[in-house]
């Protein structure tokens, strides 16, 4: 049974505790029956539909366009990802991508754009995706090569995006492309592109160690109307960073959910497995491993929910807090899961066991939405800026 005492921390309100309990009950009863590892695309479609019908996806968009509130509540998003991640990684994935895939619209869309693109996502009737990464421009967004050229009443988008979650099953993409208002990152814009527009194609489906719907998406001279651009020309980098600022903390929350599942599995194994005539938990080395796991889980939770609370209190940016949460929680989860595998011995590497599945699932979280090394650069730059602003050593 997962520890939920963290919900008593002052970061949360009664509505968060009620939401966590409701979602946990729903996930325990519903998610196992929807997951088929031989049909990942179908699983994600079923999960999105079920999450929408149950009303949980209303937390991924803003009101009054199908959302629960006028602003995205980051604590709720984090609780959802932690809870769903604890039950199954694909359940977390299905929820998270509805938020990330429309976050830019919730934050910067016009009323008309929100009314057009958000309600079906909230209802689980449309699947969303966020198309930022390119083959030669991963974390270096300023090196983006995709272009959006003016064309009469709109734009023509040409280029490729890769490692796109929901790539191949999405109904709509938020696409970032170079419009040339200025050099580098200042010359990017964001667009909403429906998947059925002529020229949009799936160039490749990407298979990874923990299967998810991932793809390389090609845009061949795709025409989009001018009213599909989010914000103004050159706002793309700002929109992308603001979106990631909200959702980067939630990646840490998903890792936290994986870590809690691994800790529970480790505690159960240590308590029920006997070795040398006594429970495995009686061995001091096992106790040391469990102590490290519990410590990592709580430390990660504190960083994740500090970042979420700070954003919900109205902070315009939480770059430092979100990077710390994402970095620590994902790295800590890798350590926790590795220890759980070790405690399980041979069963820990047997295909299909819970800890083996978690071992594969956690690895990607240390890379996507900014690899751990990138987060360290971000945190260091923030620390240096704060130091300089405070007058340095004076």
Residue pairs with C-beta under 8 A, 6 or more apart in sequence:
1 264
2 86
2 260
2 261
2 264
3 260
3 297
4 20
4 24
6 298
6 301
6 305
7 16
7 17
7 20
9 305
11 75
11 305
11 306
11 308
11 309
12 75
12 305
16 75
16 76
16 79
19 59
19 76
19 79
19 80
20 79
20 83
23 56
23 79
23 80
23 83
23 84
24 83
24 87
26 54
26 56
27 83
27 84
27 87
27 88
27 91
28 87
30 50
30 54
31 47
31 84
31 87
31 88
31 91
32 88
34 43
34 46
34 47
34 50
34 91
35 43
35 47
35 88
35 90
35 91
36 42
36 43
37 43
37 211
40 90
40 211
40 212
40 213
41 168
41 169
41 213
43 90
44 90
44 93
44 94
44 127
44 166
44 169
44 212
44 213
45 127
45 169
47 90
47 91
47 94
47 95
48 57
48 94
48 98
48 124
48 127
49 124
49 125
50 124
51 57
51 91
51 94
51 95
51 98
51 124
52 122
52 123
52 124
52 125
53 123
53 124
56 80
56 95
57 66
57 95
57 98
57 121
57 122
57 123
57 124
58 66
58 67
58 68
58 122
59 67
59 68
59 72
59 73
59 76
59 77
59 80
59 99
60 67
60 72
60 77
60 95
60 98
60 99
60 102
60 121
60 122
61 67
61 72
61 98
61 99
61 102
61 105
61 106
61 114
61 118
61 119
61 121
61 122
62 69
62 70
62 71
62 72
62 106
62 114
62 118
63 69
63 70
64 70
65 114
65 115
65 118
65 119
65 122
66 118
66 119
66 120
66 121
66 122
66 123
67 106
67 118
67 122
68 76
72 99
72 103
72 106
72 107
72 246
73 312
74 246
74 249
74 250
74 307
74 308
74 309
74 311
74 312
75 305
75 308
75 309
75 312
77 99
77 246
77 247
77 249
77 250
77 253
77 308
78 249
78 250
78 252
78 253
78 304
78 305
78 308
79 253
80 95
80 253
81 92
81 95
81 96
81 250
81 251
81 253
81 254
81 257
82 253
82 254
82 256
82 257
82 260
82 304
83 257
84 91
84 92
84 94
84 95
84 254
84 257
85 91
85 92
85 253
85 254
85 255
85 256
85 257
85 258
85 261
86 257
86 258
86 260
86 261
87 257
87 261
89 210
89 212
89 254
89 258
89 357
89 358
89 361
90 212
92 254
92 257
93 165
93 212
96 247
96 250
96 254
97 127
97 128
97 129
97 130
97 165
97 166
98 121
98 122
98 124
98 127
98 128
99 247
99 250
100 128
100 130
100 165
100 243
100 247
101 121
101 127
101 128
101 129
101 130
101 165
101 166
101 170
101 172
101 173
101 174
102 117
102 118
102 121
102 128
102 174
103 130
103 243
103 246
103 247
104 130
104 174
104 190
104 230
104 239
104 240
104 242
104 243
105 113
105 114
105 117
105 118
105 174
105 192
105 230
106 114
106 118
107 239
107 242
107 243
107 246
108 190
108 230
108 231
108 235
108 239
108 242
109 117
109 118
109 192
109 230
110 227
112 227
113 192
113 227
113 228
113 230
117 126
117 172
117 192
120 126
120 171
121 127
121 128
126 171
126 172
127 166
127 169
127 170
127 171
127 172
128 166
128 170
128 171
128 172
128 173
128 174
129 164
129 165
129 166
129 167
129 170
129 172
129 173
129 174
130 164
130 165
130 173
130 174
130 243
131 161
131 164
131 167
131 173
131 174
131 175
131 176
131 193
131 217
132 141
132 161
132 176
132 240
133 161
133 162
133 163
133 164
134 143
134 144
134 145
134 146
134 159
134 160
134 161
134 162
135 160
135 162
135 216
136 143
136 145
137 143
137 144
137 145
138 163
139 370
139 371
139 374
141 176
141 185
141 188
141 237
141 240
142 184
142 185
142 237
144 176
144 177
144 178
144 188
145 159
145 178
146 157
146 158
146 159
146 160
146 161
146 175
146 176
146 177
146 178
146 219
147 157
147 158
147 159
147 177
147 178
147 179
147 180
148 155
148 156
148 157
148 177
148 178
148 179
148 189
148 191
148 224
149 155
149 156
149 158
151 223
153 225
153 226
154 223
154 224
154 225
154 226
154 228
155 177
155 179
155 191
155 223
155 224
155 226
155 228
155 229
156 221
156 222
156 223
157 175
157 177
157 191
157 193
157 199
157 219
157 221
157 222
157 224
158 219
158 220
158 221
158 222
159 177
159 218
159 219
160 203
160 216
160 217
160 218
160 219
161 167
161 173
161 175
161 216
161 217
161 219
162 204
162 206
162 215
162 216
162 217
163 206
163 214
163 216
163 368
164 170
164 173
164 214
164 215
164 216
164 217
165 212
165 213
165 214
165 368
166 213
167 202
167 205
167 206
167 213
167 214
167 215
167 216
167 217
168 202
168 205
168 213
168 214
168 215
168 217
169 213
170 195
171 194
171 195
171 196
172 192
172 193
172 194
172 195
173 192
173 193
173 195
173 200
173 217
174 190
174 191
174 192
174 193
174 230
175 190
175 191
175 192
175 193
175 219
176 188
176 189
176 190
176 191
176 236
176 239
176 240
177 188
177 189
177 191
177 219
177 236
178 187
178 188
178 189
179 187
179 188
179 189
179 233
179 234
179 236
180 187
181 187
181 189
181 233
181 234
182 234
185 237
186 234
186 237
187 234
188 234
188 235
188 236
188 237
188 240
189 229
189 230
189 231
189 232
189 233
189 234
189 235
189 236
190 229
190 230
190 231
190 235
190 236
190 239
190 240
191 224
191 228
191 229
191 230
192 224
192 228
192 230
193 200
193 219
193 222
193 224
193 228
194 200
197 222
197 223
197 224
198 222
198 223
199 219
199 220
199 221
199 222
199 223
200 217
200 218
200 219
200 222
201 217
201 218
201 220
202 215
202 216
202 217
202 218
203 215
203 216
203 217
203 218
204 215
204 216
205 213
205 214
205 215
206 214
206 215
206 216
208 214
208 364
209 360
209 363
209 364
210 357
210 360
210 361
210 363
210 364
212 364
230 239
231 238
231 239
242 317
244 322
244 369
244 370
245 311
245 317
245 318
245 319
245 322
246 311
247 369
248 322
248 323
248 325
248 326
248 369
248 370
249 304
249 307
249 308
249 311
249 318
249 321
249 322
249 325
249 326
250 308
251 326
251 329
251 330
251 365
251 368
251 369
252 300
252 303
252 304
252 307
252 322
252 325
252 326
252 327
252 328
252 329
252 330
253 304
253 308
253 329
254 365
255 300
255 329
255 330
255 332
255 333
255 362
255 365
256 297
256 300
256 301
256 304
256 329
256 333
258 333
258 337
258 358
258 361
258 362
258 365
259 293
259 296
259 297
259 300
259 329
259 332
259 333
259 336
259 337
260 297
261 354
261 358
262 293
262 333
262 336
262 337
262 339
262 340
262 355
262 358
263 290
263 293
263 294
263 297
263 336
263 340
265 340
265 344
265 354
265 355
265 358
266 289
266 290
266 293
266 336
266 339
266 340
266 343
266 344
266 355
267 281
267 290
269 280
269 340
269 343
269 344
270 279
270 280
270 281
270 286
270 290
270 343
271 279
271 280
271 281
272 279
273 279
273 280
274 280
275 283
280 286
280 343
281 287
281 290
286 343
289 339
289 342
289 343
290 339
290 343
292 335
292 336
292 339
293 335
293 336
293 339
293 340
296 332
296 333
296 335
296 336
297 332
297 336
299 328
299 332
300 325
300 328
300 329
300 332
300 333
303 321
303 324
303 325
303 328
303 329
304 325
304 329
306 321
306 325
307 318
307 321
307 322
307 324
307 325
308 325
310 318
310 321
311 318
311 321
311 322
319 378
319 382
320 378
320 379
320 382
320 383
323 370
323 375
323 378
323 379
323 382
324 375
324 379
326 369
326 370
326 375
327 372
327 375
327 376
327 379
330 362
330 365
330 366
330 372
331 366
331 372
333 362
333 365
334 362
334 363
334 366
337 355
337 358
337 359
337 362
338 359
340 348
340 355
340 358
341 348
341 349
341 355
341 356
341 359
342 348
344 353
344 355
347 353
347 355
348 355
348 356
348 359
349 356
349 359
350 356
366 372
370 378
